[in-house]
Amino acid sequence: MLDAVLGDVFEPGTSFALWLLLDPAAGERILNGDDFARAAVGGLRYETGQHPQDRRLTELVAELRDRAPYVARWWDDQSVTD
């Protein structure tokens, strides 16, 4: 059902955060996509604080920051969501 809503197939292990923050289709499919994306970055920031030793999470954040300047900007403004 998720593929029908988002217009993409998500195989097990697929990063929703990568899709949400890097795929142009996400902005077309999600209402208030910018707000949703900012909240996702805040959620990732929160999770890295809770799990600082999680290598995969750290690598995901590094990839997002490298590939999307706006993610780096939002990350650096230190907004955290729960």
MODELLER restraints for C-alpha pairs under 7 A, 6 or more apart:
rsr = mdl.restraints
at = mdl.atoms
rsr.add(forms.Gaussian(group=physical.xy_distance, feature=features.Distance(at['CA:3:A'], at['CA:9:A']), mean=4.94, stdev=0.5))
rsr.add(forms.Gaussian(group=physical.xy_distance, feature=features.Distance(at['CA:6:A'], at['CA:29:A']), mean=6.02, stdev=0.5))
rsr.add(forms.Gaussian(group=physical.xy_distance, feature=features.Distance(at['CA:19:A'], at['CA:26:A']), mean=6.73, stdev=0.5))
rsr.add(forms.Gaussian(group=physical.xy_distance, feature=features.Distance(at['CA:20:A'], at['CA:26:A']), mean=5.31, stdev=0.5))
rsr.add(forms.Gaussian(group=physical.xy_distance, feature=features.Distance(at['CA:20:A'], at['CA:37:A']), mean=6.66, stdev=0.5))
rsr.add(forms.Gaussian(group=physical.xy_distance, feature=features.Distance(at['CA:21:A'], at['CA:37:A']), mean=6.17, stdev=0.5))
rsr.add(forms.Gaussian(group=physical.xy_distance, feature=features.Distance(at['CA:27:A'], at['CA:33:A']), mean=5.31, stdev=0.5))
rsr.add(forms.Gaussian(group=physical.xy_distance, feature=features.Distance(at['CA:38:A'], at['CA:74:A']), mean=6.87, stdev=0.5))
rsr.add(forms.Gaussian(group=physical.xy_distance, feature=features.Distance(at['CA:39:A'], at['CA:81:A']), mean=6.42, stdev=0.5))
rsr.add(forms.Gaussian(group=physical.xy_distance, feature=features.Distance(at['CA:41:A'], at['CA:71:A']), mean=6.94, stdev=0.5))
rsr.add(forms.Gaussian(group=physical.xy_distance, feature=features.Distance(at['CA:41:A'], at['CA:75:A']), mean=6.54, stdev=0.5))
rsr.add(forms.Gaussian(group=physical.xy_distance, feature=features.Distance(at['CA:42:A'], at['CA:79:A']), mean=5.45, stdev=0.5))
rsr.add(forms.Gaussian(group=physical.xy_distance, feature=features.Distance(at['CA:42:A'], at['CA:80:A']), mean=4.24, stdev=0.5))
rsr.add(forms.Gaussian(group=physical.xy_distance, feature=features.Distance(at['CA:42:A'], at['CA:81:A']), mean=4.88, stdev=0.5))
rsr.add(forms.Gaussian(group=physical.xy_distance, feature=features.Distance(at['CA:43:A'], at['CA:80:A']), mean=6.30, stdev=0.5))
rsr.add(forms.Gaussian(group=physical.xy_distance, feature=features.Distance(at['CA:43:A'], at['CA:81:A']), mean=5.17, stdev=0.5))
rsr.add(forms.Gaussian(group=physical.xy_distance, feature=features.Distance(at['CA:43:A'], at['CA:82:A']), mean=6.17, stdev=0.5))
rsr.add(forms.Gaussian(group=physical.xy_distance, feature=features.Distance(at['CA:45:A'], at['CA:80:A']), mean=6.06, stdev=0.5))
rsr.add(forms.Gaussian(group=physical.xy_distance, feature=features.Distance(at['CA:46:A'], at['CA:80:A']), mean=5.66, stdev=0.5))
rsr.add(forms.Gaussian(group=physical.xy_distance, feature=features.Distance(at['CA:46:A'], at['CA:81:A']), mean=6.43, stdev=0.5))
rsr.add(forms.Gaussian(group=physical.xy_distance, feature=features.Distance(at['CA:46:A'], at['CA:82:A']), mean=6.73, stdev=0.5))
rsr.add(forms.Gaussian(group=physical.xy_distance, feature=features.Distance(at['CA:48:A'], at['CA:57:A']), mean=6.89, stdev=0.5))
rsr.add(forms.Gaussian(group=physical.xy_distance, feature=features.Distance(at['CA:64:A'], at['CA:71:A']), mean=6.46, stdev=0.5))
rsr.add(forms.Gaussian(group=physical.xy_distance, feature=features.Distance(at['CA:65:A'], at['CA:71:A']), mean=5.40, stdev=0.5))
rsr.add(forms.Gaussian(group=physical.xy_distance, feature=features.Distance(at['CA:65:A'], at['CA:72:A']), mean=4.52, stdev=0.5))
